[in-house]
Amino acid sequence: MPDAPPDDAPWPAFLRGAARFGVGPTNPALDSVERKWSVPVDGLLYAAPLLAAGRVFAATESDTVYAFDAATGGLAWQRHLADPMRGSQLPCGNIDPTGITGTPVIDPAGSTLYVVAFAQPGRHLLFALDLATGAVRWQRGIDPPSLRPLVHQQRSALTFSGGRVYVPFGGLFGDCGDYRGWVLASPGDGQGGLLSYQVKSSREGGIWAPGGAVTDPSGNLYVAVGNAEGQGFNYGNSVIRLTPDLQEAAYWAPSNWAALNASDTDVGSITPALLEDGLLFQAGKAGTGYLVRSDRLGGVGGEVFSAPVCNGLDYGAVAYAPPFLYVPCRNVGVTALRVGADRFDVAWKVDGGGNTPVVAGGWLWTIGGRTLFQVALDSGAIRSRIALPGAASFATIAAGYGRLYVPAGSQLLALGPAQS
């Protein structure tokens, strides 16, 4: 299952590629690292950094996108797209201001960066930026149709596949208002109508996990859904497969979906992971992991295996370097699973980190609190703890050009091999 972007765009999407494996280059070895540069930005970095064309791109909650030279940290360009929404203008939520929250995506072939900004006076705008200059090539509204933009949040990463950019939506922290889970899609050139898919719930059912949608080689999308309201099965706590034109093709949900709805214990707090042998891994706030057949999903209770994974909550997205699957356990650490043909077993657990992990330079890297943890891939032993000036919720790194790029609150850091 290849997930290797071109060399000149080593990390163009959340966790590197559309399959969200989160595995970067092995070389150079990053046994010991030191800070190479750091730069301030004008707001918190909830979105993950991206890498392409020798630059690192960062997007802030102030609705600004930056491009820095990956080697030196020198500013190549910055583009302030809009004025963000203030917390006092929203009925609930915990990000103030709220601007760019979902990780953008880069189309290397088209030299374009796509990003969604939450903008005054309360709307979501999709921008296409020239990768070289930051110039706005086009922009368009991307709010879910017929519903209130103020109660919808664009938290999940964008996906670029088959000439389209896909944008998921959920709700604000606190689950206020009449929101739904949505996926919208725009042609990459900004021309023509939007496609859309709405989760079949009477309310909620948000698509909010930071990794967004994952895609298979045929361009099908897999999204995880949070708790939902409505009579009967309402797609709350499910995984849904969508065709490239956003038609529902199949779904899976655990048999206790109703109880999970009632307790706000989302399965959709983590992004689905497409594994080898036709398996899909899903977990959620309850700490249980599931293996599902990706070709048929299986409906309610259709998983082939399930077992406890975390002692805490699963949030974010996993990293996958067969045979190991590295699962973030928020406020607890990371659990490594050894995945077989029809089951998984816990290989080790580490009491450090807990945000979406990344594999690079021969090590596992995960942020927890204001610390970046360096963890041995085969044993879970902690090699180092690197203090950070800050870190937003669910913050995760990018790896490429021989370095790690770390969103550290309102700073971007570059870490590289330490000089002996």
VEXLUM-685209 format. One record per residue: residue in three letters; x, y, z of N, C-alpha, C in turn. Coordinates in steps of 0.1 Angstrom, whole numbers, padded with zeros to 4 digits, always signed. Example, Ala and Ser with C-alpha at 12.3 -4.5 7.8 and 13.67 -1.06 7.14 Angstrom:
# VEXLUM-685209
ALA+0132-0057+0078+0123-0045+0078+0132-0033+0078
SER+0128-0022+0071+0137-0011+0071+0129+0000+0079
This chain:
# VEXLUM-685209
MET+0009-0012+0000+0000+0000+0000+0009+0012+0000
PRO+0013+0017-0012+0022+0028-0012+0016+0041-0007
ASP+0024+0049+0000+0019+0062+0005+0031+0071+0005
ALA+0038+0071-0006+0051+0079-0007+0049+0090-0017
PRO+0048+0102-0012+0047+0114-0021+0060+0116-0028
PRO+0061+0124-0039+0073+0127-0046+0083+0133-0037
ASP+0096+0132-0040+0107+0137-0032+0106+0152-0030
ASP+0101+0159-0040+0101+0174-0038+0089+0178-0030
ALA+0080+0169-0026+0069+0172-0017+0068+0161-0007
PRO+0078+0160+0003+0079+0148+0011+0068+0147+0022
TRP+0060+0158+0024+0049+0157+0034+0038+0167+0030
PRO+0031+0163+0019+0021+0173+0014+0007+0172+0021
ALA+0005+0163+0030-0008+0161+0036-0006+0157+0051
PHE-0017+0157+0059-0016+0152+0072-0011+0138+0072
LEU-0001+0135+0081+0006+0122+0082+0011+0118+0068
ARG+0015+0127+0060+0023+0126+0048+0015+0123+0035
GLY+0005+0114+0035-0002+0111+0023-0017+0108+0026
ALA-0024+0105+0015-0038+0103+0016-0042+0091+0024
ALA-0033+0081+0025-0035+0069+0034-0032+0072+0048
ARG-0025+0083+0052-0023+0087+0065-0015+0077+0073
PHE-0004+0072+0067+0005+0062+0074+0014+0069+0084
GLY+0018+0081+0082+0026+0088+0092+0040+0083+0092
VAL+0046+0078+0082+0059+0073+0081+0068+0081+0072
GLY+0078+0088+0078+0087+0096+0070+0100+0089+0067
PRO+0110+0096+0062+0123+0090+0058+0130+0083+0069
THR+0137+0072+0066+0146+0066+0076+0159+0073+0078
ASN+0164+0079+0067+0176+0086+0067+0174+0101+0065
PRO+0181+0109+0072+0192+0106+0081+0186+0100+0095
ALA+0194+0092+0101+0190+0087+0115+0189+0099+0124
LEU+0179+0099+0132+0176+0110+0141+0178+0105+0156
ASP+0189+0099+0158+0192+0094+0171+0193+0105+0182
SER+0199+0115+0179+0200+0127+0187+0197+0139+0179
VAL+0188+0148+0184+0184+0160+0176+0186+0172+0184
GLU+0187+0183+0177+0188+0196+0183+0180+0206+0175
ARG+0177+0218+0181+0169+0228+0174+0178+0235+0164
LYS+0173+0235+0152+0180+0242+0141+0175+0256+0139
TRP+0162+0258+0140+0157+0271+0140+0143+0271+0146
SER+0138+0283+0149+0124+0285+0154+0119+0298+0149
VAL+0107+0299+0145+0101+0311+0141+0087+0314+0147
PRO+0084+0326+0150+0071+0329+0156+0060+0330+0145
VAL+0048+0327+0148+0037+0329+0138+0026+0337+0146
ASP+0016+0341+0139+0006+0351+0145-0006+0344+0152
GLY-0005+0331+0154-0016+0325+0161-0012+0310+0165
LEU-0021+0303+0172-0019+0289+0175-0019+0280+0163
LEU-0010+0270+0163-0009+0260+0153-0016+0248+0157
TYR-0029+0247+0153-0036+0234+0154-0034+0226+0142
ALA-0033+0231+0130-0030+0224+0118-0016+0219+0118
ALA-0013+0207+0112+0000+0202+0112+0008+0209+0100
PRO+0021+0210+0102+0029+0215+0091+0029+0206+0079
LEU+0032+0212+0067+0033+0205+0055+0046+0208+0048
LEU+0051+0199+0040+0064+0201+0033+0063+0199+0018
ALA+0069+0208+0011+0069+0207-0004+0079+0218-0009
ALA+0085+0215-0021+0093+0225-0028+0104+0231-0019
GLY+0109+0224-0010+0120+0229-0002+0115+0238+0009
ARG+0102+0239+0012+0096+0248+0022+0087+0240+0031
VAL+0085+0246+0043+0076+0241+0053+0064+0252+0054
PHE+0052+0247+0054+0040+0255+0054+0033+0253+0067
ALA+0029+0265+0073+0022+0264+0085+0009+0274+0084
ALA-0002+0269+0090-0014+0277+0090-0019+0279+0104
THR-0024+0291+0107-0027+0295+0121-0042+0298+0123
GLU-0045+0299+0136-0059+0302+0140-0062+0317+0137
SER-0052+0325+0133-0055+0338+0128-0058+0339+0114
ASP-0060+0328+0107-0063+0327+0093-0051+0332+0084
THR-0039+0328+0088-0027+0332+0081-0020+0319+0077
VAL-0015+0319+0065-0006+0308+0060+0008+0313+0058
TYR+0018+0306+0062+0032+0309+0061+0039+0299+0053
ALA+0049+0303+0045+0059+0294+0039+0073+0298+0043
PHE+0080+0289+0049+0094+0291+0054+0104+0282+0046
ASP+0116+0287+0044+0126+0279+0039+0129+0267+0049
ALA+0128+0255+0044+0129+0243+0053+0143+0242+0059
ALA+0153+0247+0053+0167+0246+0058+0170+0257+0068
THR+0165+0269+0065+0170+0281+0073+0159+0287+0082
GLY+0146+0284+0079+0135+0291+0086+0132+0305+0080
GLY+0139+0309+0070+0137+0322+0064+0123+0323+0058
LEU+0116+0334+0060+0103+0336+0055+0103+0337+0039
ALA+0096+0328+0033+0094+0329+0018+0082+0338+0015
TRP+0071+0335+0021+0059+0344+0020+0049+0341+0031
GLN+0040+0350+0034+0029+0348+0043+0017+0354+0037
ARG+0005+0348+0039-0007+0353+0033-0018+0353+0044
HIS-0023+0365+0048-0034+0366+0057-0047+0366+0049
LEU-0055+0355+0051-0066+0353+0042-0079+0359+0047
ALA-0081+0361+0060-0094+0367+0065-0092+0370+0079
ASP-0102+0376+0085-0102+0378+0100-0109+0367+0106
PRO-0103+0360+0116-0109+0348+0122-0121+0351+0131
MET-0129+0341+0135-0140+0343+0144-0135+0343+0158
ARG-0141+0352+0166-0138+0353+0181-0147+0343+0189
GLY-0142+0338+0200-0150+0330+0208-0163+0336+0212
SER-0164+0349+0215-0176+0355+0219-0186+0356+0209
GLN-0183+0353+0196-0192+0353+0185-0199+0339+0183
LEU-0194+0329+0190-0198+0315+0188-0206+0310+0200
PRO-0215+0301+0197-0224+0296+0208-0216+0286+0218
CYS-0206+0280+0213-0197+0272+0222-0184+0271+0215
GLY-0175+0262+0220-0162+0260+0214-0151+0263+0224
ASN-0139+0259+0221-0128+0261+0230-0115+0266+0223
ILE-0117+0271+0211-0105+0277+0203-0109+0292+0201
ASP-0100+0301+0206-0103+0315+0204-0090+0323+0201
PRO-0089+0329+0190-0099+0329+0179-0098+0316+0171
THR-0109+0314+0163-0109+0302+0154-0107+0306+0140
GLY-0097+0302+0134-0094+0305+0120-0092+0293+0111
ILE-0079+0289+0110-0076+0276+0102-0073+0266+0113
THR-0082+0256+0114-0080+0245+0124-0077+0232+0117
GLY-0084+0228+0106-0080+0216+0099-0067+0218+0091
THR-0060+0207+0090-0047+0208+0083-0049+0209+0068
PRO-0043+0219+0061-0044+0220+0047-0039+0208+0039
VAL-0039+0209+0026-0034+0198+0018-0027+0204+0005
ILE-0017+0198+0001-0009+0203-0011-0011+0194-0023
ASP-0014+0199-0034-0013+0192-0047+0000+0195-0054
PRO+0010+0186-0052+0023+0190-0058+0023+0192-0073
ALA+0015+0183-0080+0015+0185-0095+0010+0198-0099
GLY+0000+0203-0092-0006+0216-0095+0000+0228-0088
SER+0011+0225-0080+0017+0235-0072+0007+0244-0065
THR-0002+0237-0058-0013+0244-0051-0015+0239-0037
LEU-0017+0249-0028-0021+0245-0014-0035+0249-0012
TYR-0043+0240-0007-0057+0242-0004-0059+0243+0012
VAL-0067+0253+0016-0068+0256+0030-0082+0262+0032
VAL-0088+0258+0044-0102+0263+0047-0100+0273+0059
ALA-0105+0285+0058-0105+0295+0068-0119+0298+0074
PHE-0120+0298+0087-0133+0303+0093-0131+0318+0094
ALA-0140+0325+0088-0138+0339+0085-0150+0347+0090
GLN-0148+0360+0093-0159+0369+0096-0167+0371+0084
PRO-0181+0373+0085-0188+0374+0098-0193+0360+0103
GLY-0188+0349+0098-0192+0336+0102-0194+0327+0090
ARG-0184+0323+0083-0185+0315+0071-0171+0308+0069
HIS-0172+0296+0062-0160+0289+0059-0157+0291+0044
LEU-0144+0294+0042-0139+0297+0028-0128+0288+0024
LEU-0129+0282+0013-0119+0274+0007-0110+0282-0002
PHE-0097+0282+0001-0087+0290-0007-0078+0280-0014
ALA-0074+0284-0027-0064+0277-0034-0052+0287-0035
LEU-0041+0284-0029-0029+0293-0029-0018+0288-0038
ASP-0012+0297-0046+0000+0293-0053+0011+0289-0044
LEU+0017+0277-0046+0026+0272-0037+0039+0280-0037
ALA+0043+0286-0048+0055+0294-0049+0054+0308-0043
THR+0043+0314-0044+0041+0328-0040+0031+0331-0030
GLY+0022+0322-0027+0011+0324-0018+0000+0332-0023
ALA+0000+0335-0036-0010+0343-0042-0023+0334-0042
VAL-0035+0341-0040-0047+0334-0040-0052+0332-0055
ARG-0052+0319-0059-0057+0316-0072-0072+0317-0073
TRP-0079+0312-0063-0093+0313-0063-0098+0311-0048
GLN-0110+0314-0045-0116+0311-0033-0131+0309-0035
ARG-0137+0301-0026-0152+0299-0027-0157+0295-0013
GLY-0170+0298-0011-0176+0293+0001-0177+0278+0001
ILE-0175+0272+0013-0175+0258+0014-0183+0253+0026
ASP-0193+0262+0031-0201+0258+0042-0211+0247+0038
PRO-0214+0238+0047-0225+0228+0045-0238+0235+0041
PRO-0245+0230+0031-0257+0237+0027-0268+0237+0037
SER-0275+0248+0037-0288+0249+0045-0287+0248+0060
LEU-0275+0249+0065-0273+0249+0080-0264+0260+0084
ARG-0264+0263+0097-0257+0274+0103-0242+0272+0103
PRO-0235+0281+0097-0220+0279+0097-0214+0281+0111
LEU-0221+0289+0120-0215+0292+0133-0215+0280+0142
VAL-0222+0269+0139-0221+0257+0148-0214+0246+0141
HIS-0208+0248+0130-0200+0238+0123-0185+0242+0124
GLN-0177+0232+0126-0162+0234+0127-0155+0225+0117
GLN-0145+0231+0110-0137+0224+0100-0124+0220+0108
ARG-0125+0209+0115-0114+0204+0123-0105+0194+0116
SER-0111+0186+0108-0104+0174+0101-0096+0179+0090
ALA-0085+0172+0087-0076+0175+0076-0083+0174+0063
LEU-0078+0183+0053-0083+0182+0040-0076+0170+0032
THR-0083+0165+0022-0078+0155+0014-0078+0159-0001
PHE-0067+0157-0008-0068+0159-0023-0066+0146-0030
SER-0076+0142-0038-0076+0129-0045-0084+0130-0058
GLY-0079+0125-0069-0086+0124-0081-0090+0138-0086
GLY-0082+0148-0084-0086+0161-0089-0096+0169-0081
ARG-0099+0164-0069-0109+0171-0060-0102+0173-0046
VAL-0107+0183-0040-0103+0186-0026-0115+0183-0017
TYR-0113+0175-0007-0124+0170+0002-0123+0177+0016
VAL-0134+0182+0021-0134+0190+0033-0145+0184+0042
PRO-0141+0178+0054-0150+0173+0064-0154+0184+0074
PHE-0166+0182+0080-0171+0191+0090-0177+0183+0102
GLY-0175+0189+0113-0182+0185+0125-0188+0197+0133
GLY-0189+0195+0146-0194+0206+0154-0183+0212+0163
LEU-0187+0222+0171-0178+0229+0180-0177+0221+0193
PHE-0166+0223+0201-0165+0217+0214-0177+0221+0222
GLY-0184+0211+0228-0196+0214+0235-0209+0209+0228
ASP-0207+0206+0215-0218+0200+0207-0231+0209+0207
CYS-0229+0222+0206-0241+0231+0206-0247+0232+0192
GLY-0259+0235+0192-0266+0239+0179-0269+0227+0170
ASP-0276+0231+0159-0281+0221+0150-0271+0218+0139
TYR-0260+0210+0143-0250+0207+0133-0251+0193+0129
ARG-0244+0190+0118-0244+0176+0113-0229+0173+0108
GLY-0226+0161+0106-0214+0157+0099-0216+0158+0084
TRP-0206+0164+0078-0206+0166+0063-0193+0163+0057
VAL-0193+0160+0045-0181+0160+0036-0185+0168+0024
LEU-0177+0179+0020-0179+0186+0008-0167+0184-0001
ALA-0169+0185-0014-0158+0184-0023-0159+0194-0034
SER-0148+0200-0038-0147+0210-0048-0137+0205-0059
PRO-0139+0207-0072-0129+0205-0082-0117+0213-0078
GLY-0105+0207-0081-0093+0214-0078-0091+0227-0085
ASP-0098+0230-0096-0096+0243-0102-0107+0253-0098
GLY-0115+0249-0088-0125+0258-0083-0137+0260-0091
GLN-0138+0254-0103-0149+0255-0112-0159+0245-0110
GLY-0172+0248-0113-0182+0238-0112-0188+0238-0098
GLY-0198+0229-0097-0205+0228-0084-0198+0220-0074
LEU-0203+0221-0061-0197+0213-0050-0205+0200-0049
LEU-0198+0190-0045-0204+0177-0041-0205+0177-0026
SER-0215+0170-0021-0217+0170-0006-0223+0157-0002
TYR-0219+0153+0011-0225+0141+0017-0228+0145+0032
GLN-0240+0142+0036-0245+0145+0050-0247+0132+0057
VAL-0241+0131+0069-0244+0119+0078-0259+0119+0081
LYS-0264+0107+0080-0279+0105+0082-0283+0105+0097
SER-0281+0116+0104-0285+0117+0117-0294+0129+0118
SER-0303+0130+0129-0311+0142+0130-0303+0153+0136
ARG-0292+0151+0143-0283+0161+0148-0270+0154+0151
GLU-0259+0162+0151-0245+0157+0155-0240+0148+0144
GLY-0233+0137+0148-0227+0128+0138-0216+0135+0131
GLY-0208+0143+0139-0197+0151+0133-0186+0143+0128
ILE-0179+0148+0118-0166+0142+0112-0155+0152+0117
TRP-0148+0148+0128-0140+0158+0134-0126+0153+0137
ALA-0123+0140+0136-0110+0135+0139-0099+0142+0131
PRO-0088+0146+0137-0078+0155+0130-0073+0150+0117
GLY-0073+0136+0115-0068+0131+0102-0077+0132+0091
GLY-0090+0135+0093-0099+0136+0082-0103+0123+0075
ALA-0104+0123+0062-0108+0111+0054-0095+0105+0050
VAL-0095+0091+0049-0084+0084+0043-0090+0078+0029
THR-0081+0076+0020-0085+0071+0007-0078+0058+0003
ASP-0085+0050-0004-0079+0037-0009-0074+0039-0023
PRO-0068+0029-0029-0062+0031-0043-0073+0035-0053
SER-0086+0031-0051-0096+0035-0060-0102+0048-0058
GLY-0097+0056-0048-0102+0069-0045-0114+0069-0036
ASN-0119+0058-0031-0129+0058-0021-0124+0064-0008
LEU-0133+0071-0001-0130+0078+0012-0136+0070+0024
TYR-0129+0070+0035-0133+0064+0047-0133+0075+0058
VAL-0145+0077+0064-0146+0087+0075-0151+0081+0087
ALA-0147+0086+0099-0152+0082+0112-0162+0092+0117
VAL-0173+0088+0123-0184+0096+0127-0185+0096+0142
GLY-0187+0108+0148-0189+0109+0163-0203+0105+0167
ASN-0206+0108+0180-0219+0105+0185-0230+0113+0178
ALA-0242+0107+0178-0253+0113+0170-0266+0112+0177
GLU-0276+0120+0173-0289+0119+0178-0299+0115+0167
GLY-0310+0108+0171-0319+0104+0161-0325+0090+0164
GLN-0337+0087+0159-0343+0074+0162-0337+0063+0154
GLY-0336+0051+0160-0330+0040+0153-0315+0042+0151
PHE-0310+0034+0142-0295+0035+0139-0294+0048+0131
ASN-0285+0057+0136-0284+0071+0130-0270+0074+0126
TYR-0262+0063+0123-0248+0064+0119-0239+0071+0129
GLY-0243+0073+0141-0234+0077+0152-0224+0066+0155
ASN-0212+0070+0157-0201+0060+0160-0199+0050+0150
SER-0198+0054+0138-0196+0045+0126-0184+0049+0118
VAL-0180+0040+0109-0171+0043+0098-0179+0042+0085
ILE-0178+0052+0076-0186+0052+0064-0176+0052+0052
ARG-0178+0043+0042-0171+0044+0030-0179+0052+0019
LEU-0172+0062+0014-0179+0070+0003-0171+0068-0010
THR-0179+0069-0021-0173+0068-0034-0166+0082-0037
PRO-0158+0083-0047-0151+0096-0050-0161+0107-0052
ASP-0174+0104-0057-0184+0114-0059-0193+0116-0047
LEU-0189+0110-0035-0195+0112-0022-0209+0105-0022
GLN-0210+0093-0027-0221+0085-0025-0218+0074-0015
GLU-0227+0072-0006-0225+0062+0005-0224+0048-0001
ALA-0214+0041+0002-0212+0027-0003-0213+0016+0007
ALA-0209+0019+0020-0209+0009+0030-0207+0015+0043
TYR-0210+0008+0054-0207+0014+0068-0204+0002+0077
TRP-0198+0006+0089-0196-0003+0100-0199+0005+0113
ALA-0204-0001+0123-0206+0004+0136-0205-0007+0146
PRO-0200-0004+0158-0200-0015+0169-0214-0017+0173
SER-0216-0029+0179-0230-0033+0183-0235-0024+0195
ASN-0226-0018+0202-0230-0009+0213-0231+0006+0209
TRP-0234+0008+0196-0234+0022+0191-0243+0031+0199
ALA-0255+0026+0203-0265+0034+0210-0260+0038+0224
ALA-0253+0029+0231-0248+0033+0244-0236+0043+0242
LEU-0228+0042+0232-0218+0051+0229-0223+0065+0226
ASN-0234+0065+0219-0241+0078+0216-0245+0085+0229
ALA-0252+0077+0238-0257+0082+0250-0247+0088+0259
SER-0235+0082+0259-0224+0086+0268-0214+0095+0261
ASP-0216+0100+0249-0207+0108+0242-0193+0102+0241
THR-0193+0089+0239-0180+0081+0238-0177+0078+0224
ASP-0173+0088+0216-0171+0087+0202-0162+0076+0197
VAL-0166+0068+0187-0157+0061+0179-0150+0070+0169
GLY-0156+0081+0166-0151+0090+0156-0140+0099+0161
SER-0135+0097+0173-0124+0105+0178-0110+0102+0172
ILE-0110+0092+0163-0097+0088+0157-0100+0085+0142
THR-0090+0088+0134-0092+0086+0119-0090+0072+0116
PRO-0099+0066+0107-0097+0052+0103-0083+0050+0097
ALA-0078+0038+0098-0065+0034+0092-0067+0022+0083
LEU-0063+0023+0071-0063+0012+0061-0050+0004+0062
LEU-0051-0009+0065-0040-0017+0068-0038-0027+0057
GLU-0028-0035+0058-0025-0046+0049-0036-0057+0050
ASP-0037-0066+0040-0046-0077+0040-0061-0073+0041
GLY-0064-0061+0035-0078-0056+0034-0084-0053+0048
LEU-0076-0049+0058-0082-0046+0071-0082-0031+0073
LEU-0092-0027+0081-0093-0013+0085-0093-0013+0101
PHE-0085-0004+0107-0085-0003+0121-0092+0010+0125
GLN-0101+0008+0136-0108+0019+0141-0108+0018+0157
ALA-0107+0029+0163-0108+0030+0178-0115+0042+0182
GLY-0116+0045+0195-0124+0057+0199-0121+0060+0214
LYS-0130+0068+0219-0128+0073+0233-0129+0062+0243
ALA-0135+0051+0240-0136+0040+0250-0124+0033+0251
GLY-0114+0034+0242-0101+0027+0243-0101+0014+0237
THR-0112+0010+0230-0113-0003+0223-0109-0001+0209
GLY-0102-0011+0204-0098-0011+0190-0105-0022+0182
TYR-0108-0019+0169-0116-0028+0161-0108-0031+0148
LEU-0109-0043+0143-0105-0046+0129-0117-0049+0121
VAL-0118-0043+0109-0130-0044+0100-0125-0047+0086
ARG-0132-0055+0078-0128-0057+0064-0132-0045+0056
SER-0122-0039+0050-0124-0026+0043-0133-0028+0031
ASP-0133-0040+0025-0140-0042+0012-0155-0043+0014
ARG-0159-0046+0027-0174-0047+0029-0179-0040+0042
LEU-0170-0037+0051-0172-0030+0064-0181-0038+0073
GLY-0193-0043+0068-0200-0053+0076-0212-0048+0084
GLY-0215-0035+0084-0227-0030+0091-0225-0030+0106
VAL-0236-0030+0113-0235-0030+0128-0230-0043+0133
GLY-0219-0043+0141-0213-0055+0147-0206-0063+0137
GLY-0202-0057+0126-0195-0065+0115-0180-0066+0117
GLU-0174-0062+0128-0160-0063+0129-0155-0077+0130
VAL-0143-0080+0126-0137-0093+0127-0129-0095+0140
PHE-0126-0084+0147-0118-0086+0159-0119-0073+0167
SER-0120-0074+0180-0119-0062+0189-0112-0065+0202
ALA-0105-0056+0208-0099-0058+0220-0095-0044+0226
PRO-0093-0043+0239-0088-0031+0245-0074-0027+0240
VAL-0073-0014+0238-0060-0008+0233-0054+0002+0243
CYS-0062+0011+0247-0057+0022+0256-0064+0022+0269
ASN-0056+0026+0279-0062+0028+0292-0069+0042+0293
GLY-0067+0050+0283-0073+0063+0282-0080+0065+0269
LEU-0081+0077+0264-0089+0080+0253-0081+0079+0240
ASP-0086+0074+0229-0080+0074+0216-0084+0087+0209
TYR-0075+0096+0206-0078+0108+0198-0067+0109+0187
GLY-0071+0115+0176-0061+0118+0166-0061+0109+0154
ALA-0049+0103+0152-0047+0093+0141-0035+0084+0145
VAL-0035+0073+0138-0024+0063+0141-0013+0065+0131
ALA-0001+0059+0134+0010+0057+0125+0011+0043+0122
TYR+0014+0039+0109+0014+0025+0105+0026+0021+0098
ALA+0035+0013+0104+0047+0008+0098+0047-0007+0100
PRO+0041-0015+0091+0039-0029+0093+0051-0036+0099
PRO+0049-0046+0108+0036-0050+0113+0030-0042+0125
PHE+0036-0030+0128+0032-0023+0140+0022-0012+0136
LEU+0013-0010+0145+0003+0001+0144+0005+0009+0157
TYR+0008+0022+0156+0010+0030+0168-0002+0039+0171
VAL-0008+0036+0182-0021+0042+0185-0019+0053+0196
PRO-0024+0066+0194-0023+0076+0204-0033+0074+0215
CYS-0029+0075+0227-0038+0074+0239-0037+0087+0247
ARG-0046+0096+0244-0045+0110+0249-0043+0110+0264
ASN-0033+0118+0269-0030+0120+0283-0024+0107+0289
VAL-0022+0097+0281-0017+0084+0287-0003+0081+0280
GLY-0003+0081+0267+0009+0077+0259+0006+0071+0246
VAL+0013+0061+0242+0011+0054+0229+0011+0039+0231
THR+0002+0032+0224+0002+0018+0224+0006+0013+0211
ALA+0016+0003+0210+0020-0003+0198+0013-0016+0197
LEU+0006-0018+0185-0001-0031+0183+0007-0038+0172
ARG+0008-0052+0174+0013-0060+0163+0001-0066+0156
VAL-0001-0063+0143-0013-0067+0136-0010-0079+0128
GLY-0019-0089+0129-0018-0101+0121-0030-0102+0111
ALA-0032-0114+0106-0042-0116+0096-0056-0112+0100
ASP-0060-0115+0113-0073-0113+0117-0074-0108+0132
ARG-0063-0103+0137-0063-0099+0151-0051-0090+0153
PHE-0051-0083+0165-0039-0076+0169-0036-0079+0183
ASP-0024-0077+0187-0019-0079+0201-0011-0067+0205
VAL-0012-0064+0218-0004-0053+0223+0011-0057+0224
ALA+0020-0049+0217+0034-0052+0217+0040-0044+0228
TRP+0037-0032+0231+0042-0024+0242+0033-0012+0244
LYS+0035-0006+0256+0028+0007+0259+0039+0016+0265
VAL+0038+0029+0261+0047+0039+0267+0039+0050+0274
ASP+0044+0054+0285+0037+0064+0293+0043+0077+0290
GLY+0041+0082+0277+0047+0095+0273+0041+0098+0260
GLY+0039+0111+0257+0033+0115+0245+0018+0114+0246
GLY+0012+0109+0235-0003+0107+0234-0010+0114+0223
ASN-0003+0123+0216-0008+0129+0204-0005+0120+0192
THR-0011+0123+0180-0008+0115+0168+0007+0113+0166
PRO+0011+0101+0165+0026+0098+0164+0030+0098+0149
VAL+0043+0100+0148+0050+0099+0135+0062+0091+0136
VAL+0065+0083+0125+0077+0075+0125+0087+0082+0115
ALA+0099+0085+0120+0109+0091+0111+0123+0090+0117
GLY+0133+0088+0109+0147+0088+0114+0149+0076+0123
GLY+0141+0065+0122+0144+0054+0130+0137+0054+0144
TRP+0128+0064+0146+0122+0066+0159+0107+0069+0158
LEU+0100+0068+0169+0086+0072+0169+0086+0086+0177
TRP+0078+0095+0172+0078+0109+0178+0063+0112+0181
THR+0061+0117+0193+0047+0120+0197+0048+0131+0208
ILE+0039+0141+0206+0038+0152+0215+0028+0149+0227
GLY+0032+0152+0239+0023+0151+0250+0025+0163+0259
GLY+0014+0171+0261+0016+0184+0269+0025+0193+0261
ARG+0036+0198+0268+0046+0206+0261+0059+0199+0259
THR+0058+0186+0256+0070+0178+0254+0069+0169+0242
LEU+0080+0169+0234+0081+0159+0223+0088+0147+0228
PHE+0082+0136+0227+0089+0123+0231+0095+0116+0219
GLN+0107+0111+0221+0114+0102+0212+0113+0088+0217
VAL+0107+0079+0210+0104+0065+0215+0110+0055+0206
ALA+0115+0044+0211+0121+0033+0203+0109+0025+0197
LEU+0110+0022+0184+0100+0016+0176+0096+0002+0181
ASP+0106-0006+0185+0104-0020+0188+0101-0023+0203
SER+0105-0013+0212+0103-0016+0226+0095-0006+0234
GLY+0093+0006+0228+0086+0017+0236+0095+0024+0246
ALA+0108+0021+0246+0117+0028+0255+0118+0043+0251
ILE+0117+0052+0260+0119+0066+0258+0133+0070+0257
ARG+0137+0075+0245+0151+0079+0243+0153+0094+0248
SER+0144+0103+0245+0146+0116+0250+0132+0123+0251
ARG+0132+0134+0259+0121+0143+0261+0126+0157+0257
ILE+0119+0163+0248+0123+0176+0243+0112+0186+0247
ALA+0116+0196+0255+0107+0206+0259+0103+0215+0248
LEU+0090+0219+0247+0084+0228+0237+0079+0240+0244
PRO+0079+0251+0237+0073+0264+0243+0058+0263+0244
GLY+0052+0254+0237+0037+0253+0238+0033+0242+0228
ALA+0020+0238+0228+0015+0229+0218-0001+0229+0219
ALA-0007+0230+0208-0022+0230+0208-0027+0216+0209
SER-0040+0214+0212-0046+0201+0213-0044+0193+0200
PHE-0040+0181+0202-0038+0171+0191-0026+0175+0182
ALA-0017+0183+0186-0006+0188+0177+0002+0176+0173
THR+0006+0176+0160+0015+0165+0155+0025+0172+0145
ILE+0035+0164+0142+0047+0170+0135+0047+0165+0120
ALA+0056+0171+0113+0059+0166+0099+0074+0163+0099
ALA+0078+0154+0089+0092+0149+0088+0096+0149+0074
GLY+0108+0155+0071+0113+0155+0058+0125+0164+0057
TYR+0132+0164+0045+0143+0172+0044+0153+0171+0055
GLY+0153+0158+0061+0163+0155+0071+0160+0161+0085
ARG+0147+0166+0087+0144+0172+0099+0130+0169+0104
LEU+0127+0173+0116+0114+0173+0121+0109+0187+0123
TYR+0096+0189+0119+0090+0202+0120+0078+0202+0130
VAL+0079+0210+0140+0071+0208+0152+0062+0220+0154
PRO+0049+0219+0154+0040+0230+0158+0040+0232+0173
ALA+0046+0243+0178+0048+0244+0192+0040+0257+0197
GLY+0027+0256+0198+0019+0267+0202+0019+0278+0191
SER+0025+0289+0193+0025+0300+0183+0040+0301+0177
GLN+0047+0290+0178+0060+0289+0171+0061+0276+0163
LEU+0069+0277+0153+0073+0265+0145+0088+0262+0147
LEU+0091+0250+0151+0104+0246+0153+0109+0236+0143
ALA+0122+0236+0140+0128+0226+0132+0139+0220+0140
LEU+0138+0206+0141+0148+0198+0148+0156+0190+0138
GLY+0169+0189+0139+0177+0181+0130+0188+0173+0138
PRO+0196+0165+0131+0206+0157+0137+0215+0166+0145
ALA+0218+0162+0158+0227+0170+0166+0241+0169+0161
GLN+0249+0180+0162+0263+0180+0157+0271+0173+0168
SER+0280+0164+0164+0289+0158+0174+0300+0167+0178
